[in-house]
Structure formats: structure tokens, C-alpha cells
Amino acid sequence: MHDLLSKLSIQVHPNVFLKNPESSELGRRIVEGSIDLIDLIGFEAFTFKKLAAEINSTEASIYRYFESKHKLLLYLTSWYWGWVEYRLVFSLANLEDPVEKLLKAICILTSQVEEDSSFTHVNEVKLYNIVIAESPKAYLTKVVDEENKEGVFSGYKQLVSRVSQLITDMQPDYKYPHMLISTVIEGAHHQRFFASHLPKLTDSLPGEDSISEFYKDIVFSAIKAGK
């Protein structure tokens, strides 16, 4: 099993990068260093010049992998969605009960992230922080329609579709599965941010993960109401 996990590679749409960073040691250093730096200083302050200094390389070398820091952010968020889907598939593989599968899926989408030793060049906790704080900047742009046609958001859409299918399997007549799941994902990220920085905008009850429990209530109440 360890040998199998060590060979895992999260697939990111090739239109996001110029050269696949997974293909070289430098590429993996770019990914690792960018996660560390963006988590530390934020995306606005992040530059390839600062990243080059962080990883002891050159701006020109980084530009051989990514044409802009926007594309690098797209890569990081796409990698994250692919990793979440990998966790989802792995966790649901031996479950049969549709309710249990959906509950598990909601937990994966809404719970705090822990570091995954299967991917040594990616700190998933720091990447999770970046996704919470910065991922809307990957698609709230003037070029979103063009990039969507290029397929760069396919990983996120595939994840939403996979979990939406769990809802459809339970309640085929429910009309809004994709809307519900994308709302769960984005809303949970907002609530995690509020919990860390604006706690009066959320609720935290002792002895439970209140955010995950809230979204379980939302999803199953919506499905029940949609019958």
C-alpha cells in the first residue's frame, strides 16, 4: 500500500501550466515554495521574484512552468480539488449505504484539513488556508469564460458533479444538487474563515465540528424538503 500511495499523482488540466511541475524536482519546489509563501504573505503580495528568492532559483525558471501568478493560483486550487476528490473516492470505496456515503462526503468537503503524507511537496493544511482565502480570485476574473472553455475549472466541476450524484442517487427528484453542493463547499470555506477571523459571524458549539454539522443539516433538510 505504501508503494502504491508513493506513486500517486493528482492530475491538473494541462492548460493551467506551461510545463507540468510534477515532472521535475524544480517544479515540485516551485509548488512547495509558492504554497509556503502565499500562505505567509497572501496572494496580492506574492510575486515570482519573491518566490525565486525563496526557492533559490530565478524568475525565468518559474516562468517556464507558469505564464503568470494567476495561472499558478489556478494550478494550486485545481490540485486541491483533485486531492479532495481523491480523498472522497478513497473514503467512499467500501461504503454501500447512500446516507452514510453522503454524510461522509459532506464531512470531507467541510471539515478541517490535515496534512497528507502521500504528497511530500504539498502541505495540504497551508494549501487549504490558501483555498479558503484566495481561491475565488482564480475564477472571479474577466477571463473566467475563456478559461472555462479551456477546461481549467474541470477539476472543481468534476468534484461537485461527483457529490451531486450522491444526492441524485438518494433523491432523484431533487432539482438543485449542483447548486447545493457548490454552496456547501464555498459556504464552509467562508465559515472556516469567519471562525478564525470574524467569529461573531458564525457559531461554535462545544464538542462538535459545528460547521460540518450545520452543512449536514442544510443538505439533508434541503433533500427532505425537495421530496
MDAnalysis code that builds the backbone (N, CA, C; Angstrom):
import MDAnalysis as mda
import numpy as np

u = mda.Universe.empty(681, n_residues=227, atom_resindex=np.repeat(np.arange(227), 3), trajectory=True)
u.add_TopologyAttr("name", ["N", "CA", "C"] * 227)
u.add_TopologyAttr("resid", np.arange(1, 228))
u.add_TopologyAttr("resname", ["MET", "HIS", "ASP", "LEU", "LEU", "SER", "LYS", "LEU", "SER", "ILE", "GLN", "VAL", "HIS", "PRO", "ASN", "VAL", "PHE", "LEU", "LYS", "ASN", "PRO", "GLU", "SER", "SER", "GLU", "LEU", "GLY", "ARG", "ARG", "ILE", "VAL", "GLU", "GLY", "SER", "ILE", "ASP", "LEU", "ILE", "ASP", "LEU", "ILE", "GLY", "PHE", "GLU", "ALA", "PHE", "THR", "PHE", "LYS", "LYS", "LEU", "ALA", "ALA", "GLU", "ILE", "ASN", "SER", "THR", "GLU", "ALA", "SER", "ILE", "TYR", "ARG", "TYR", "PHE", "GLU", "SER", "LYS", "HIS", "LYS", "LEU", "LEU", "LEU", "TYR", "LEU", "THR", "SER", "TRP", "TYR", "TRP", "GLY", "TRP", "VAL", "GLU", "TYR", "ARG", "LEU", "VAL", "PHE", "SER", "LEU", "ALA", "ASN", "LEU", "GLU", "ASP", "PRO", "VAL", "GLU", "LYS", "LEU", "LEU", "LYS", "ALA", "ILE", "CYS", "ILE", "LEU", "THR", "SER", "GLN", "VAL", "GLU", "GLU", "ASP", "SER", "SER", "PHE", "THR", "HIS", "VAL", "ASN", "GLU", "VAL", "LYS", "LEU", "TYR", "ASN", "ILE", "VAL", "ILE", "ALA", "GLU", "SER", "PRO", "LYS", "ALA", "TYR", "LEU", "THR", "LYS", "VAL", "VAL", "ASP", "GLU", "GLU", "ASN", "LYS", "GLU", "GLY", "VAL", "PHE", "SER", "GLY", "TYR", "LYS", "GLN", "LEU", "VAL", "SER", "ARG", "VAL", "SER", "GLN", "LEU", "ILE", "THR", "ASP", "MET", "GLN", "PRO", "ASP", "TYR", "LYS", "TYR", "PRO", "HIS", "MET", "LEU", "ILE", "SER", "THR", "VAL", "ILE", "GLU", "GLY", "ALA", "HIS", "HIS", "GLN", "ARG", "PHE", "PHE", "ALA", "SER", "HIS", "LEU", "PRO", "LYS", "LEU", "THR", "ASP", "SER", "LEU", "PRO", "GLY", "GLU", "ASP", "SER", "ILE", "SER", "GLU", "PHE", "TYR", "LYS", "ASP", "ILE", "VAL", "PHE", "SER", "ALA", "ILE", "LYS", "ALA", "GLY", "LYS"])
u.atoms.positions = np.array([
    [0.827, -1.207, 0.000],
    [0.000, 0.000, 0.000],
    [0.862, 1.258, 0.000],
    [1.955, 1.258, 0.779],
    [2.834, 2.422, 0.824],
    [3.421, 2.705, -0.547],
    [3.846, 1.643, -1.272],
    [4.404, 1.829, -2.614],
    [3.365, 2.414, -3.552],
    [2.109, 1.973, -3.415],
    [1.037, 2.487, -4.265],
    [0.805, 3.969, -3.993],
    [0.716, 4.353, -2.730],
    [0.470, 5.744, -2.384],
    [1.617, 6.643, -2.807],
    [2.859, 6.116, -2.758],
    [4.007, 6.932, -3.125],
    [4.023, 7.283, -4.601],
    [3.257, 6.551, -5.426],
    [3.212, 6.793, -6.859],
    [1.998, 7.624, -7.266],
    [1.191, 8.040, -6.293],
    [0.016, 8.830, -6.603],
    [0.405, 10.174, -7.190],
    [-0.368, 10.624, -8.163],
    [-0.160, 11.949, -8.738],
    [-1.528, 12.562, -9.011],
    [-1.760, 13.741, -8.473],
    [-3.010, 14.446, -8.713],
    [-2.940, 15.090, -10.098],
    [-3.949, 14.845, -10.916],
    [-3.961, 15.355, -12.283],
    [-4.578, 16.753, -12.322],
    [-3.868, 17.672, -12.971],
    [-4.338, 19.038, -13.179],
    [-4.421, 19.283, -14.678],
    [-5.459, 20.003, -15.105],
    [-5.657, 20.240, -16.539],
    [-4.412, 20.897, -17.140],
    [-3.909, 20.402, -18.273],
    [-2.651, 20.915, -18.846],
    [-2.712, 22.362, -19.301],
    [-3.891, 22.929, -19.503],
    [-3.972, 24.336, -19.901],
    [-3.647, 25.298, -18.761],
    [-3.457, 24.765, -17.569],
    [-3.128, 25.605, -16.419],
    [-1.632, 25.936, -16.395],
    [-0.794, 25.052, -16.906],
    [0.653, 25.238, -16.817],
    [1.311, 25.155, -18.192],
    [2.543, 25.667, -18.278],
    [3.351, 25.548, -19.487],
    [4.158, 24.254, -19.457],
    [4.669, 23.912, -18.288],
    [5.384, 22.653, -18.065],
    [4.879, 22.075, -16.762],
    [4.555, 20.808, -16.771],
    [3.994, 20.175, -15.578],
    [4.999, 20.222, -14.428],
    [4.674, 20.899, -13.333],
    [5.624, 20.970, -12.221],
    [5.900, 19.620, -11.571],
    [5.007, 18.664, -11.777],
    [5.250, 17.326, -11.225],
    [6.360, 16.590, -11.979],
    [6.798, 17.146, -13.108],
    [7.761, 16.443, -13.966],
    [9.208, 16.655, -13.555],
    [9.455, 17.520, -12.572],
    [10.846, 17.792, -12.204],
    [10.951, 18.184, -10.739],
    [12.151, 18.101, -10.221],
    [12.402, 18.498, -8.839],
    [12.187, 20.002, -8.671],
    [12.612, 20.802, -9.665],
    [12.396, 22.242, -9.597],
    [10.906, 22.570, -9.592],
    [10.157, 21.898, -10.430],
    [8.720, 22.138, -10.470],
    [8.064, 21.878, -9.134],
    [8.445, 20.803, -8.481],
    [7.877, 20.496, -7.164],
    [8.314, 21.528, -6.130],
    [9.538, 22.047, -6.256],
    [9.998, 23.109, -5.362],
    [9.194, 24.394, -5.581],
    [8.848, 24.672, -6.832],
    [8.012, 25.835, -7.131],
    [6.659, 25.709, -6.446],
    [6.060, 24.530, -6.539],
    [4.761, 24.302, -5.896],
    [4.888, 24.423, -4.383],
    [5.859, 23.747, -3.813],
    [6.049, 23.779, -2.361],
    [6.330, 25.195, -1.880],
    [7.243, 25.888, -2.567],
    [7.613, 27.235, -2.156],
    [6.480, 28.228, -2.313],
    [5.694, 28.087, -3.374],
    [4.583, 29.017, -3.581],
    [3.514, 28.840, -2.516],
    [3.254, 27.611, -2.110],
    [2.285, 27.372, -1.031],
    [2.766, 28.020, 0.260],
    [4.030, 27.804, 0.589],
    [4.581, 28.408, 1.810],
    [4.489, 29.932, 1.764],
    [4.833, 30.526, 0.620],
    [4.916, 31.976, 0.528],
    [3.536, 32.637, 0.468],
    [2.625, 32.074, -0.313],
    [1.283, 32.651, -0.388],
    [0.580, 32.529, 0.956],
    [0.761, 31.396, 1.631],
    [0.166, 31.238, 2.960],
    [0.728, 32.271, 3.929],
    [1.989, 32.638, 3.746],
    [2.645, 33.576, 4.657],
    [2.270, 35.032, 4.377],
    [2.288, 35.450, 3.093],
    [2.150, 36.878, 2.781],
    [0.876, 37.213, 2.003],
    [0.155, 36.201, 1.523],
    [-1.057, 36.447, 0.746],
    [-0.764, 36.553, -0.743],
    [-1.813, 36.355, -1.548],
    [-1.634, 36.310, -2.997],
    [-1.294, 37.674, -3.581],
    [-1.858, 38.757, -3.046],
    [-1.592, 40.084, -3.600],
    [-0.113, 40.446, -3.489],
    [0.494, 40.124, -2.357],
    [1.901, 40.476, -2.139],
    [2.860, 39.481, -2.788],
    [2.339, 38.346, -3.198],
    [3.175, 37.287, -3.785],
    [3.634, 37.670, -5.188],
    [4.918, 37.469, -5.488],
    [5.456, 37.658, -6.834],
    [6.415, 36.517, -7.162],
    [6.647, 36.325, -8.452],
    [7.618, 35.316, -8.868],
    [9.026, 35.695, -8.419],
    [9.306, 36.993, -8.328],
    [10.617, 37.431, -7.845],
    [10.837, 36.969, -6.407],
    [9.817, 37.153, -5.575],
    [9.920, 36.707, -4.181],
    [9.997, 35.183, -4.103],
    [9.227, 34.495, -4.957],
    [9.270, 33.034, -4.955],
    [10.641, 32.530, -5.367],
    [11.223, 33.153, -6.391],
    [12.552, 32.742, -6.849],
    [13.577, 32.848, -5.721],
    [13.506, 33.933, -4.962],
    [14.428, 34.094, -3.837],
    [14.167, 33.043, -2.764],
    [12.885, 32.707, -2.574],
    [12.504, 31.725, -1.550],
    [13.047, 30.338, -1.865],
    [13.049, 29.967, -3.142],
    [13.463, 28.605, -3.524],
    [14.858, 28.574, -4.145],
    [15.563, 29.716, -4.082],
    [16.926, 29.802, -4.612],
    [16.975, 29.445, -6.100],
    [16.097, 30.086, -6.855],
    [16.051, 29.870, -8.299],
    [15.946, 31.234, -8.983],
    [15.424, 31.267, -10.212],
    [15.290, 32.510, -10.959],
    [13.848, 32.689, -11.417],
    [13.459, 33.953, -11.662],
    [12.132, 34.215, -12.200],
    [11.946, 33.518, -13.538],
    [12.981, 33.547, -14.368],
    [12.896, 32.929, -15.696],
    [12.570, 31.443, -15.595],
    [13.138, 30.779, -14.604],
    [12.872, 29.342, -14.423],
    [11.419, 29.109, -14.055],
    [10.862, 29.972, -13.219],
    [9.457, 29.826, -12.814],
    [8.537, 30.073, -14.003],
    [8.877, 31.064, -14.827],
    [8.053, 31.369, -15.998],
    [8.059, 30.245, -17.029],
    [8.986, 29.338, -16.944],
    [8.956, 28.168, -17.840],
    [7.847, 27.197, -17.444],
    [7.363, 27.305, -16.215],
    [6.293, 26.433, -15.720],
    [4.926, 27.130, -15.751],
    [4.901, 28.414, -15.401],
    [3.632, 29.146, -15.310],
    [3.792, 30.512, -15.959],
    [2.830, 30.880, -16.791],
    [2.942, 32.155, -17.502],
    [2.603, 33.347, -16.621],
    [1.954, 33.127, -15.480],
    [1.591, 34.218, -14.578],
    [1.281, 33.653, -13.202],
    [1.218, 34.547, -12.219],
    [0.884, 34.065, -10.885],
    [-0.595, 33.675, -10.815],
    [-1.409, 34.225, -11.692],
    [-2.809, 33.782, -11.778],
    [-2.870, 32.311, -12.170],
    [-2.081, 31.914, -13.170],
    [-2.090, 30.511, -13.585],
    [-1.529, 29.615, -12.485],
    [-0.568, 30.126, -11.734],
    [-0.060, 29.354, -10.599],
    [-1.156, 29.148, -9.557],
    [-1.941, 30.192, -9.278],
    [-3.059, 30.040, -8.338],
    [-4.077, 29.044, -8.872],
    [-4.351, 29.089, -10.174],
    [-5.240, 28.102, -10.778],
    [-4.698, 26.699, -10.584],
    [-3.379, 26.539, -10.728],
    [-2.777, 25.215, -10.525],
    [-2.977, 24.751, -9.082],
    [-2.689, 25.617, -8.133],
    [-2.790, 25.221, -6.719],
    [-4.223, 24.860, -6.344],
    [-5.185, 25.674, -6.784],
    [-6.577, 25.371, -6.449],
    [-7.053, 24.122, -7.182],
    [-6.630, 23.940, -8.438],
    [-7.004, 22.736, -9.185],
    [-6.424, 21.499, -8.528],
    [-5.180, 21.589, -8.070],
    [-4.561, 20.461, -7.371],
    [-5.359, 20.137, -6.115],
    [-5.776, 21.171, -5.398],
    [-6.547, 20.953, -4.177],
    [-7.843, 20.213, -4.474],
    [-8.601, 20.651, -5.506],
    [-9.860, 19.977, -5.821],
    [-9.612, 18.530, -6.225],
    [-8.533, 18.290, -6.969],
    [-8.199, 16.909, -7.330],
    [-7.870, 16.065, -6.117],
    [-7.168, 16.664, -5.158],
    [-6.830, 15.943, -3.925],
    [-8.080, 15.638, -3.109],
    [-9.009, 16.598, -3.033],
    [-10.265, 16.356, -2.312],
    [-11.037, 15.215, -2.979],
    [-11.070, 15.198, -4.300],
    [-11.777, 14.112, -4.984],
    [-11.093, 12.768, -4.732],
    [-9.773, 12.739, -4.726],
    [-9.038, 11.510, -4.399],
    [-9.423, 11.013, -3.012],
    [-9.486, 11.921, -2.032],
    [-9.882, 11.541, -0.678],
    [-11.316, 11.021, -0.660],
    [-12.173, 11.671, -1.429],
    [-13.575, 11.285, -1.486],
    [-13.723, 9.871, -2.041],
    [-13.104, 9.611, -3.169],
    [-13.200, 8.285, -3.795],
    [-12.644, 7.215, -2.862],
    [-11.510, 7.505, -2.239],
    [-10.861, 6.555, -1.339],
    [-11.751, 6.264, -0.135],
    [-12.389, 7.296, 0.416],
    [-13.190, 7.145, 1.631],
    [-14.524, 6.456, 1.384],
    [-15.075, 6.617, 0.180],
    [-16.395, 6.050, -0.107],
    [-16.331, 4.653, -0.718],
    [-15.130, 4.183, -1.005],
    [-14.971, 2.948, -1.788],
    [-15.673, 1.751, -1.164],
    [-15.666, 1.646, 0.159],
    [-16.222, 0.461, 0.816],
    [-17.576, 0.724, 1.483],
    [-18.179, 1.851, 1.182],
    [-19.478, 2.182, 1.760],
    [-20.589, 1.844, 0.767],
    [-21.692, 1.310, 1.285],
    [-22.830, 0.937, 0.440],
    [-24.053, 1.806, 0.702],
    [-24.275, 2.161, 1.961],
    [-25.469, 2.911, 2.325],
    [-25.391, 4.330, 1.774],
    [-26.358, 4.781, 0.987],
    [-26.287, 6.117, 0.366],
    [-26.276, 7.261, 1.373],
    [-26.982, 7.096, 2.495],
    [-26.976, 8.138, 3.520],
    [-25.583, 8.255, 4.136],
    [-24.989, 7.120, 4.455],
    [-23.646, 7.112, 5.030],
    [-22.638, 7.722, 4.056],
    [-22.784, 7.417, 2.762],
    [-21.882, 7.965, 1.757],
    [-21.999, 9.478, 1.667],
    [-23.223, 9.982, 1.690],
    [-23.407, 11.428, 1.593],
    [-22.902, 12.127, 2.854],
    [-23.149, 11.557, 4.013],
    [-22.636, 12.145, 5.253],
    [-21.113, 12.208, 5.238],
    [-20.487, 11.139, 4.773],
    [-19.033, 11.115, 4.692],
    [-18.535, 12.162, 3.704],
    [-19.202, 12.291, 2.583],
    [-18.804, 13.273, 1.573],
    [-18.886, 14.687, 2.130],
    [-19.960, 14.985, 2.854],
    [-20.112, 16.324, 3.433],
    [-18.991, 16.600, 4.436],
    [-18.641, 15.597, 5.225],
    [-17.526, 15.753, 6.165],
    [-16.231, 16.096, 5.440],
    [-15.959, 15.407, 4.354],
    [-14.733, 15.650, 3.597],
    [-14.737, 17.060, 3.013],
    [-15.889, 17.526, 2.553],
    [-15.981, 18.853, 1.947],
    [-15.917, 19.987, 2.952],
    [-16.261, 19.721, 4.209],
    [-16.429, 20.819, 5.169],
    [-15.501, 20.771, 6.372],
    [-14.847, 19.650, 6.622],
    [-14.027, 19.518, 7.826],
    [-12.659, 20.180, 7.657],
    [-12.012, 20.465, 8.783],
    [-10.647, 20.956, 8.758],
    [-9.747, 19.932, 8.078],
    [-8.777, 20.423, 7.346],
    [-7.867, 19.555, 6.594],
    [-6.663, 19.195, 7.450],
    [-6.217, 17.953, 7.306],
    [-4.979, 17.514, 7.932],
    [-3.966, 17.183, 6.847],
    [-2.688, 17.287, 7.187],
    [-1.642, 17.058, 6.196],
    [-1.634, 15.599, 5.767],
    [-1.444, 15.378, 4.466],
    [-1.445, 14.049, 3.861],
    [-0.012, 13.688, 3.476],
    [0.551, 12.674, 4.140],
    [1.950, 12.316, 3.905],
    [2.183, 11.670, 2.544],
    [1.114, 11.416, 1.786],
    [1.265, 10.814, 0.460],
    [1.897, 11.777, -0.536],
    [1.844, 13.086, -0.244],
    [2.348, 14.094, -1.182],
    [3.327, 14.992, -0.416],
    [4.606, 14.662, -0.492],
    [5.595, 15.295, 0.373],
    [5.887, 16.745, -0.005],
    [5.627, 17.133, -1.250],
    [5.940, 18.501, -1.671],
    [4.754, 19.455, -1.503],
    [3.645, 18.969, -0.971],
    [2.465, 19.802, -0.769],
    [2.051, 19.732, 0.697],
    [2.024, 20.891, 1.330],
    [1.479, 20.985, 2.677],
    [-0.007, 21.288, 2.537],
    [-0.838, 20.269, 2.724],
    [-2.262, 20.413, 2.460],
    [-2.945, 21.384, 3.423],
    [-2.420, 21.526, 4.632],
    [-3.008, 22.460, 5.588],
    [-2.808, 23.894, 5.107],
    [-1.598, 24.209, 4.677],
    [-1.331, 25.540, 4.141],
    [-2.111, 25.767, 2.846],
    [-2.188, 24.743, 2.004],
    [-2.939, 24.880, 0.759],
    [-4.419, 25.115, 1.054],
    [-4.934, 24.447, 2.047],
    [-6.330, 24.655, 2.467],
    [-6.561, 26.100, 2.890],
    [-5.598, 26.668, 3.623],
    [-5.702, 28.072, 4.012],
    [-5.743, 28.979, 2.784],
    [-4.947, 28.639, 1.782],
    [-4.915, 29.420, 0.545],
    [-6.240, 29.303, -0.189],
    [-6.776, 28.103, -0.263],
    [-8.059, 27.899, -0.953],
    [-9.158, 28.701, -0.272],
    [-9.189, 28.696, 1.047],
    [-10.196, 29.453, 1.785],
    [-10.074, 30.949, 1.485],
    [-8.851, 31.467, 1.543],
    [-8.648, 32.911, 1.452],
    [-8.537, 33.427, 0.023],
    [-8.054, 32.588, -0.892],
    [-7.664, 33.100, -2.213],
    [-8.370, 32.463, -3.402],
    [-9.009, 31.300, -3.228],
    [-9.500, 30.575, -4.413],
    [-10.526, 31.346, -5.239],
    [-11.396, 32.204, -4.649],
    [-12.309, 32.962, -5.522],
    [-11.584, 33.830, -6.551],
    [-10.344, 34.229, -6.251],
    [-9.580, 35.047, -7.181],
    [-9.180, 34.261, -8.430],
    [-9.279, 32.936, -8.352],
    [-8.952, 32.118, -9.515],
    [-10.045, 32.160, -10.569],
    [-11.303, 32.438, -10.153],
    [-12.399, 32.427, -11.135],
    [-13.206, 33.715, -11.186],
    [-13.092, 34.580, -10.193],
    [-13.795, 35.867, -10.241],
    [-12.938, 36.865, -11.026],
    [-12.810, 36.602, -12.314],
    [-11.966, 37.400, -13.192],
    [-12.708, 37.705, -14.486],
    [-12.151, 38.616, -15.276],
    [-12.745, 38.969, -16.566],
    [-12.547, 37.864, -17.603],
    [-11.606, 36.951, -17.361],
    [-11.306, 35.907, -18.350],
    [-11.896, 34.563, -17.952],
    [-12.829, 34.555, -17.000],
    [-13.351, 33.282, -16.497],
    [-14.018, 32.470, -17.599],
    [-14.772, 33.117, -18.499],
    [-15.471, 32.369, -19.545],
    [-14.484, 31.723, -20.505],
    [-13.465, 32.468, -20.862],
    [-12.439, 31.920, -21.761],
    [-11.711, 30.757, -21.103],
    [-11.339, 30.931, -19.846],
    [-10.622, 29.856, -19.152],
    [-11.527, 28.658, -18.916],
    [-12.800, 28.895, -18.697],
    [-13.732, 27.784, -18.552],
    [-13.798, 26.957, -19.835],
    [-13.810, 27.635, -20.990],
    [-13.808, 26.913, -22.269],
    [-12.533, 26.099, -22.451],
    [-11.452, 26.582, -21.861],
    [-10.178, 25.858, -21.948],
    [-10.121, 24.666, -20.994],
    [-11.095, 24.570, -20.106],
    [-11.177, 23.403, -19.220],
    [-10.456, 23.520, -17.905],
    [-10.000, 24.729, -17.548],
    [-9.148, 24.827, -16.364],
    [-9.909, 24.643, -15.048],
    [-11.232, 24.720, -15.097],
    [-12.021, 24.509, -13.876],
    [-12.644, 23.110, -13.835],
    [-12.182, 22.230, -14.694],
    [-12.800, 20.907, -14.820],
    [-12.697, 20.097, -13.529],
    [-11.603, 20.260, -12.794],
    [-11.443, 19.505, -11.559],
    [-12.476, 19.864, -10.510],
    [-12.724, 21.145, -10.352],
    [-13.725, 21.608, -9.391],
    [-15.110, 21.143, -9.818],
    [-15.416, 21.288, -11.102],
    [-16.729, 20.884, -11.594],
    [-16.923, 19.374, -11.467],
    [-15.849, 18.614, -11.668],
    [-15.942, 17.164, -11.539],
    [-16.220, 16.751, -10.105],
    [-15.575, 17.435, -9.152],
    [-15.815, 17.151, -7.738],
    [-17.265, 17.441, -7.372],
    [-17.775, 18.607, -7.791],
    [-19.158, 18.971, -7.492],
    [-20.119, 17.964, -8.115],
    [-19.849, 17.549, -9.337],
    [-20.718, 16.578, -10.011],
    [-20.715, 15.236, -9.294],
    [-19.550, 14.824, -8.811],
    [-19.457, 13.530, -8.130],
    [-20.306, 13.518, -6.858],
    [-20.227, 14.589, -6.066],
    [-21.002, 14.631, -4.832],
    [-22.479, 14.875, -5.146],
    [-22.756, 15.666, -6.171],
    [-24.148, 15.884, -6.569],
    [-24.828, 14.575, -6.948],
    [-24.069, 13.663, -7.551],
    [-24.627, 12.376, -7.934],
    [-25.067, 11.576, -6.715],
    [-24.369, 11.760, -5.582],
    [-24.785, 11.084, -4.353],
    [-26.165, 11.562, -3.921],
    [-26.428, 12.856, -4.100],
    [-27.752, 13.387, -3.788],
    [-28.790, 12.824, -4.746],
    [-28.469, 12.805, -6.017],
    [-29.399, 12.283, -7.019],
    [-29.695, 10.807, -6.780],
    [-28.675, 10.067, -6.337],
    [-28.892, 8.646, -6.032],
    [-29.894, 8.480, -4.887],
    [-29.861, 9.387, -3.935],
    [-30.781, 9.324, -2.799],
    [-32.159, 9.852, -3.143],
    [-32.180, 10.965, -3.867],
    [-33.436, 11.649, -4.162],
    [-33.414, 12.133, -5.615],
    [-33.802, 11.262, -6.557],
    [-33.723, 11.610, -7.977],
    [-34.538, 12.842, -8.359],
    [-35.561, 13.173, -7.578],
    [-36.420, 14.305, -7.918],
    [-35.894, 15.639, -7.388],
    [-34.824, 15.615, -6.623],
    [-34.299, 16.874, -6.104],
    [-33.714, 17.690, -7.255],
    [-34.102, 18.960, -7.354],
    [-33.827, 19.735, -8.571],
    [-32.494, 20.483, -8.569],
    [-31.863, 20.643, -7.413],
    [-30.726, 21.560, -7.349],
    [-29.450, 20.929, -6.757],
    [-29.076, 19.730, -7.161],
    [-27.931, 19.081, -6.499],
    [-26.606, 19.818, -6.682],
    [-26.332, 20.326, -7.882],
    [-25.058, 21.015, -8.112],
    [-25.011, 22.336, -7.341],
    [-26.120, 23.059, -7.367],
    [-26.192, 24.311, -6.619],
    [-26.000, 24.067, -5.131],
    [-26.594, 23.009, -4.629],
    [-26.492, 22.704, -3.205],
    [-25.053, 22.385, -2.815],
    [-24.380, 21.552, -3.592],
    [-23.021, 21.133, -3.239],
    [-22.021, 22.266, -3.402],
    [-22.133, 23.060, -4.460],
    [-21.207, 24.191, -4.592],
    [-21.428, 25.202, -3.472],
    [-22.672, 25.346, -3.025],
    [-22.964, 26.222, -1.888],
    [-22.347, 25.678, -0.605],
    [-22.401, 24.377, -0.417],
    [-21.779, 23.743, 0.754],
    [-20.278, 24.013, 0.765],
    [-19.623, 23.796, -0.369],
    [-18.171, 23.960, -0.432],
    [-17.768, 25.401, -0.157],
    [-18.351, 26.323, -0.910],
    [-17.979, 27.729, -0.758],
    [-18.402, 28.265, 0.613],
    [-19.596, 27.877, 1.067],
    [-20.071, 28.349, 2.358],
    [-19.222, 27.841, 3.507],
    [-18.808, 26.588, 3.443],
    [-17.964, 26.036, 4.505],
    [-16.632, 26.771, 4.574],
    [-16.088, 27.131, 3.408],
    [-14.843, 27.900, 3.403],
    [-15.041, 29.260, 4.062],
    [-16.155, 29.921, 3.758],
    [-16.435, 31.207, 4.397],
    [-16.561, 31.052, 5.909],
    [-17.250, 30.006, 6.345],
    [-17.444, 29.803, 7.781],
    [-16.124, 29.489, 8.486],
    [-15.226, 28.742, 7.830],
    [-13.906, 28.478, 8.410],
    [-13.135, 29.790, 8.567],
    [-13.241, 30.652, 7.554],
    [-12.575, 31.955, 7.630],
    [-13.169, 32.788, 8.756],
    [-14.506, 32.809, 8.850],
    [-15.161, 33.555, 9.924],
    [-14.738, 33.021, 11.295],
    [-14.687, 31.705, 11.415],
    [-14.328, 31.106, 12.709],
    [-12.938, 31.544, 13.158],
    [-12.036, 31.727, 12.205],
    [-10.659, 32.115, 12.534],
    [-10.500, 33.617, 12.723],
    [-11.290, 34.417, 11.990],
    [-11.033, 35.851, 11.956],
    [-12.220, 36.726, 12.376],
    [-13.437, 36.271, 12.126],
    [-14.645, 37.047, 12.443],
    [-15.649, 36.143, 13.159],
    [-15.302, 35.671, 14.351],
    [-16.081, 34.608, 14.995],
    [-17.534, 34.969, 15.306],
    [-17.857, 36.254, 15.398],
    [-19.247, 36.626, 15.679],
    [-20.147, 36.424, 14.460],
    [-19.568, 36.052, 13.320],
    [-20.358, 35.762, 12.121],
    [-20.678, 34.284, 11.978],
    [-20.234, 33.477, 12.934],
    [-20.501, 32.041, 12.852],
    [-20.871, 31.529, 14.242],
    [-21.064, 30.214, 14.354],
    [-21.397, 29.596, 15.642],
    [-20.429, 28.453, 15.904],
    [-20.002, 28.348, 17.140],
    [-19.110, 27.270, 17.544],
    [-19.627, 26.665, 18.836],
    [-20.094, 25.421, 18.762],
    [-20.641, 24.747, 19.934],
    [-19.628, 23.732, 20.463],
    [-19.500, 23.612, 21.763],
    [-18.514, 22.683, 22.325],
    [-18.850, 21.234, 21.991],
    [-17.799, 20.471, 21.710],
    [-17.957, 19.036, 21.500],
    [-18.358, 18.626, 20.104],
    [-18.386, 19.567, 19.144],
    [-18.743, 19.197, 17.782],
    [-18.022, 20.090, 16.781],
    [-17.935, 19.610, 15.564],
    [-17.498, 20.448, 14.454],
    [-18.753, 21.139, 13.930],
    [-19.018, 22.325, 14.435],
    [-20.293, 22.987, 14.161],
    [-20.490, 23.279, 12.676],
    [-19.415, 23.559, 11.971],
    [-19.539, 23.874, 10.549],
    [-19.976, 22.646, 9.764],
    [-19.335, 21.522, 10.013],
    [-19.738, 20.289, 9.325],
    [-21.164, 19.894, 9.694],
    [-21.497, 19.999, 10.965],
    [-22.849, 19.629, 11.402],
    [-23.904, 20.544, 10.771],
    [-23.578, 21.821, 10.661],
    [-24.503, 22.765, 10.040],
    [-24.791, 22.375, 8.592],
    [-23.741, 22.036, 7.849],
    [-23.955, 21.718, 6.434],
    [-24.589, 20.344, 6.233],
    [-24.395, 19.436, 7.164],
    [-25.170, 18.194, 7.115],
    [-26.657, 18.508, 7.250],
    [-26.990, 19.383, 8.210],
    [-28.390, 19.787, 8.391],
    [-28.932, 20.449, 7.132],
    [-28.155, 21.335, 6.552],
    [-28.584, 22.049, 5.347],
    [-28.893, 21.068, 4.218],
    [-27.966, 20.156, 3.965],
    [-28.117, 19.238, 2.833],
    [-29.313, 18.318, 3.034],
    [-29.413, 17.688, 4.185],
    [-30.496, 16.718, 4.377],
    [-31.839, 17.407, 4.539],
    [-31.867, 18.602, 5.073],
    [-33.124, 19.357, 5.133],
    [-33.574, 19.746, 3.734],
    [-32.630, 20.143, 2.888],
    [-32.967, 20.530, 1.521],
    [-33.496, 19.333, 0.738],
    [-32.834, 18.189, 0.901],
    [-33.289, 16.980, 0.189],
    [-34.672, 16.573, 0.656],
    [-34.889, 16.616, 1.971],
    [-36.205, 16.240, 2.518],
    [-37.275, 17.184, 2.027],
    [-36.974, 18.501, 2.007],
    [-37.950, 19.486, 1.553],
    [-38.245, 19.355, 0.075],
    [-37.265, 18.803, -0.662],
    [-37.425, 18.690, -2.110],
    [-38.152, 17.449, -2.564],
    [-38.591, 16.630, -1.630],
    [-39.312, 15.415, -1.998],
    [-40.680, 15.744, -2.588],
])
